Amino acid sequence: MPQIQLSGHGVEITPILNDFINKKISRVRKHFNNITSIHAFLSVDKLSQKAEMTLHIPGHEFYASAESEDMYKTIDLLTGKIIRQIEKYKGKHNLD
């Protein structure tokens, strides 16, 4: 189980938001199970909801960020970006 660190600026990480993020992270883990740690950072800037994620595996690090008007939509976009990076990495390194 990877170490998951959630933090935010101007955003309260409610139990519902925390559960939603953990559900999305479990979706990421289905694509690559050798994840050592994950750091997610959420922020609000006026009308813009932003999310960033750094995901560590042995020998590599993935980073993505997303932005939209809704935090849940932003987290969905972010998850999709990270999964695409993982799939591309797996394809280049012949991992399955």
Secondary structure as GFF3:
##gff-version 3
##sequence-region A 1 96
A	DSSP	beta_strand	3	9	.	.	.	ID=ss1
A	DSSP	alpha_helix	15	31	.	.	.	ID=ss2
A	DSSP	beta_strand	37	45	.	.	.	ID=ss3
A	DSSP	beta_strand	48	57	.	.	.	ID=ss4
A	DSSP	beta_strand	60	68	.	.	.	ID=ss5
A	DSSP	alpha_helix	71	92	.	.	.	ID=ss6
###
